[in-house]
């Protein structure tokens, strides 16, 4: 066997050096193996660090993602192989039954490091794709990228577990059969967990919202910006900057409104004019409509209504109904302020006034009745 020949090659000169003392020979062998692992690990880490620095600024994101993902797992693999080699040296000298587990543990360690590398590589590629699309100014669907990344990571972990079980001597078919039978019991015991999992899957497939969207629900007190869509929970940052954690199963039972996907914002206001200015209302309405038609921030393809709407208790109510081009919250309010100030200017230009709540008393009996009423009030 190659390992036996290596042990013999290492043992012969050390045995001559120690005068045939097996204990001292064993200690020297272990020391040399550990020293070789430390030195190899040192040079390996330096080499990978230089490669990572070189690939960081390359136009292709794949090389940096590969080197960065392999940096830590490779150093751990070096330690796993080196320690397993040292343990085999001890096994050949002591023949202890405990060291029979060296080979399967080494195999499991290497498989775990490979899975670790693949999980890191998937995460690095995910980040690289997002950064690259941002630099190009392209639209980013973070929800889809997160969903694909999570599915790949789960697939890697499940495959690594099955391969590790196979290497330990377990039958994969038996494990899968047990999983099928036990899955029924687990399904009943963890129905809420499964409901959240499939709720998250439906969010990924139906895509009613994505990371960064502003969402709210008329059925629940949910409103804020989506920060993360997990397999069990969705984290929403409310407008008072508090995190709100919503189980994914909730989204299959409630109505979700996504204002981030609106095409326009609406101005829906009522301006009241005094009854004394009833003769000027028609001209005011026409001027307001003309102002909105010429306003560059008003979307002319949407509904635009300016009409006398009703006879209010103390005013003639003019309804203004239109849509802005922008959907940005701050910019919308700036445009709305501009529109309302121009409406106030139009009303004033016609010599009219915006009404405020008033009440007129018609007293019977002329001035004497008015004096009696005033005396009674005093």
N, C-alpha and C positions, 0 to 999 in steps of 0.2 A: 504494500500500500504506500502511496506517496507520503502520507503523514508519518508512517512508521519509519520510512527511509529518512525523512527529515529529522525525526527524533534521534535516530542513530547517528546521523551526520553531526547533529549538535551535541550529542552526548559524548562521543569518542574523544574529541580534544579536551572537553571540560573534565572528563574522567581522568585523563592523563595529568591535567593541570592540578586537580585536587588530590591526586594520589589514590584514586579509587574510592574515595569517600562518597557514598551514594547521597547522603543528606546534603552535603555541601554542593555536590553536582546538581542536585535538584533545585537548590536555592539559586545557584548561578544561572541555570536554564530559565527559571521563572523571571529572574532579574533581567536577563538579556531579552526575553520576549516582551516584557512590559516596556523596557527601554526602547526596543524597536518600534513598538506601537506608539509610544509618546513622540519619538522623533518623526515617524511617518505621519502621525496626526498633525504635528507642527508644520511640516512642509506642505501637507495637503491643505491645511487651513490657509496658509499664506498664498498658495497657488490659486485656490478658489477665490480668495479675497481680491487678488489682482485681476482674475478673470471677471469677477463681478463688477469691479471698477471700470474695466475696459468696455464691457457690454452695456453699461448703464446708459451711455449716450449714443448708442448705435440706433439707426433709423428703424431697425427691426426689433420689435419687443420680445420676440420668442427666445432669443439667445440669453437675454438678461433674466427672463422668467425661468429658463432652464437652469442656469448657473446658480441663481439665488435660491431656487427650490432645492437644489442638490447639496448646497453648502453644509447645512447642519446634518441631514441624514447620512451623508458620506462619512463624516467624522464619527458618527455613532456606529456605523457599520464597521469602521476600522477597529473601534474598541470591541465590538461584539466578536469579530473574527479573532482578534488578538487574545482576548480573554478566553475564548473557547479553545484556542491553541494551547494556552497555558494550562487550562484545566485538563486537556488531554495528556499533557506531560505528567501532571500529577496522577492521572488515572493509570498510566503505564507503570508508574512506580508503586502505587498503592493498591491498584486493582479494586478500589472501593466501588460498591454497587451504586452509590449515589451519583457517580460521574457518568452513568449510563444515559442520563438525561441531557448530556452536553449537546449531542448532535441535534435532537429535536428542538432544544431551546435556541441553539444557534440558527436553525432554519426559521423558527418563529421570529427571532430578532431581525433577521434579514428581510423577511416578508413584511414585518411591521415598518421597517425603515423604508422599504420600497413604497408601501402605502402612504407613509408620511410624506415621502418625496412627491408622489402623484397628487396628494391633496394640496400641498404647498404650490405645486406647479399649476394646478387648476386655479387656485386663488390668485397667483401672480398673473396668469393670462387674463383672468377676469378684470383685474385692476388695469392691466396694460391696454386692454381693448377699450375700457372706459376713458382712460387718459388720451389714447390715440384719437378717439372720436371727438373728444373735447377740443384737442388741438386743431383738428380739421374743421371744427365748427359744425359738425354733423349732429343730428338729433340722437339722443341717447335714451334707449329703453332700458333703464336700470332693472326694472322688474323682470324682464325676460333674461337678462344676463345673470341676475341672481338665481333665477329658477333653474337655468341650465347648469350653473356652477354647483348648486346644491344637489341636483340629480346626479351629476358626475361624481361628486364627492361621496354620496351615499353608495353609488355603484362600486366605487373603489373600495370602500370600507367593507361592504358585504362580500365582495370577491376575495379580499384579503383574509377575512375571517374564515371563509369556506376553504381557501387554500391552506391556511394554518391548521385547521381541523383535520384536513386530509393528510398533512405532513405529520400530524401527531398520531395518526393511525385510525382516526374516526372515519366511518363510512359516510360519504356525503349524501348518498341516497337515504340512509337512515336518519341523518340529521334533517333533511328536507321533509321526510315523512313525519318525523316528530314535530317539526315546525308546523306542518299542515294540521295535525291533530291539536297541538297546543295552541295554534292560532285561534281556534274557536273559543277556547277558554279565555285567552288573552283578549280577544275581541269583546267578550262580555264584560270582562273586568276593567278594560280601558276604553269603553265606548266613547267617553268624553274626549279622551286623547285622540282617538281615531276620527271623531267628528271634527276636531280642530284640524287634524292633518288633511282630511279631505276638503274641509272648508278652505284651507290655504291652497290646496290644489285647484279648487274651483276659481279662486281669486287669480291664480296664475293663468288659468285657461280662459276665463271669461274677461279678465282684465277690466273690471269696473273702475279701478284706480291703479296708479303706479306710485312708486317712491317719488316724493316731492309734490304730489297732488294735494290740493285742499279739498277735504271731504267733510261731509256732515250727514246726519241722519235725522229725519223728522220723527222717527220712532224712538230713538234713544238720545241721550245727552252726549252725543259724539260729534265733535267738530274740531278740526285742526289739520295739520300738515302731516302726511304719511312719511315716517322716517325709515321704517324697516318692515318688510313683510316676511315673517318667519313661517316655519312649518306649523307652529302652534299658536303664536301670538302675532299680532300686528301692532307696532308701536306708533302712536300718533302723538305729535307734539301740539298741545292746545295753544290758543293764542295768548294765554298767560304764561306760556313757556313751561308748562307742567307735562310730563310724559303720561300718556294714557295707553294702557295695555289692554287690547281688545282680543278675546279669543276668536279665532278664525271662524268657528262655527256660528258666531253671532251674525256674520255677514250673509249667511244663507237664509236668515230668518227676518231680516230687516230691509228696509228701503234705504239705499245709499245714494246721496246726491253728490255729484262731483262738479263743483263750481269752477274748477280749474279748466274744464273743457268747454266752458261757455264761449260763444262766438262774439258776443257783444255784452255790454252792460247797459242797463235800462235807466232812463230818467223818467220818473213818474211822479209829477208834482201837480198841486192845485194852487192857483193864484187867485185870491179873492179881490174883487174890485168893488168899491162902494156902489150902493144903489143910486146915489146921486149922479154917478158917471155912466149910467146905463146907455146913454146915447153914444158913448165913445168905445164901447166894448167891441163892436165889429171891427173898427179900425185897429184897435189894440191887438185883436186876434190875428188879423192879417199881417201886421208888422212882426209879431212874434213868429208866425209861420215863415215869413220871408227871412227873418234872422236865422232860424234853424236850417232853412234850405241852403243858406250861403255859408253856414258854419263848417269849417274844414274838418272838425273833429266829430261831426255827426254823420253817421252812416246813412246815406240817402237811399240805400237799397232796402232798408228796414222800415217798419211801420212808423209813420210820423203823424201825430194827431195833435191839433191845437183847436179847441172848440169851447164855447160856453157850455158847461156841463150841467149845471143845476143852479137853482135859486136857493142859496144858502140862508141860514137864519139871519145873517147880518152882512152878506156879501153875494156878489155875482161870481160864481166859481168858474174859472177857466182851467180846463185840464190840459196839461202839457205832457205828452207821451212820445218819447223818442229813444234812440239807442246811440251810444257812442261807439267809435271804432275800436278804442282800446278796451282791454279787459283788466288792465293793471289797476289795482284798488286805489293807490295814491293818485295816479294820473286821472282816473275817473272823477275823483272828487274835485280835482283842480278844474276839469272841464265843466262839471256840474256847477261849481261856483261861478265860473265865467258866464254860463248860460243864465243863471238866476239873476246875476247883477245886470246883464243886458235886458232881461225881462223887466226888472225894476226901472231901468232907464227908459224903456219904451213906454211904460205906464206913466212915468213922470213927464215924458215928452208930450203926451197927449193932454196934459193938465189934469190927469186923474190921480187917484190915490189908492194905494193898497189898503183894503179894509182891515179893521180889527174888530173884535166882538163889541157890539154896542147894543143898547136897548132904548127905545123911544117910548115915553109915557104920554098918552093922550088923555088929558084931564077934562072932565065935564064940568061946566060952570064958569069958565073963563078965568079972569085973573083972581077974583075972590076965592074961587075954589082952589086955585093954586096956592094962594096965601094960607088958606085953612089947612091944606095938605102939608105945607112947609111947617106951619105951627104945630101940627100934630106930630110930625117927624121929630121936631125939637123936643 
